[in-house]
Amino acid sequence: MAPLVPRFHLFEIDDQTWFPSFLRAYVQEGLHAAWVYRVPVLQTSSPARVAAQILQHVLGPRLPSYTFIDFCAGSGGPTPAIERFVNRHLTAQKQPNVDFVLTDLHPNTESWARAAARSEHIGYEPKSVDAAHAPRELVDGYTSKGKKVFRLFNLAFHHFDDPLAKAILKNTLETSDGFAIMELQGRDLLSFIMPAVLGIGCFIFAPLYAWRLRSFSVLVFTYLIPIIPFVLVFDGYISALRTRTPDEVEALMKSCGGRTEGWEFKSGKEIYMPPVGSVRWIVAEKISSRDW
């Protein structure tokens, strides 16, 4: 289905340097909650579980051959939850577990250390990592262990303008055996409903998060000065306008200057909250990796 509107690369408030860091942390906490929690009755699954199932289904028996590196991990995002679901699946199949590594241009080592403390299969790179220029030693550190590198971009790829997206794709083709782009929005009518749902959820669940975070300011900036719900909704709409279709990503991939011969490109959409909530996914993998 063709997108409802053309792609616009407009600004998101959460990306701006002038946006207060403590409010950014609350917004990211809201996005994290949207990824990892399931609302009974309304949702059939959490998006993180759906993302894990996509990797399990598309990669199949090759899943244990990879180390998964999140190149835009932020504060951790859904990756620790995806790791739990993937490794539970592998354990049930009596297969070896796989490692997930958190990296970012702006490392959040405090948050990552907490995630790593909860699972031996979560690691992180404390130094800044540019997804367009992945350090050779980082990649070699995992391929030398007999594993292949699989890059993850969870709710991240829409942040890149076309020149940066091309540079990242070129570097990915040169240093990885596969990658996945997971988004929770797109340029269609149903996706434009979802940010409003997220805003309503913010008002409903704010007391719970204020208690969990031991922060009265969550209530202040939700109800008295509703900056948190405003940013979640505003950025949600901008994210939808920024998100590329699979055809658009494939076109960037073919024009990025990297070798695309021998790569297989798949995409789809999996519903987690009928009819408006879905995980839009793109998975590309070297065909040679399918022989493992």
Beta strands, then each sheet from edge to edge (+ up, - down):
strand 1: 66-70
strand 2: 100-102
strand 3: 122-124
strand 4: 148-154
strand 5: 178-183
strand 6: 263-273
strand 7: 277-286
sheet 1: 3+ 2+ 1+ 4+ 5+ 7- 6+
end
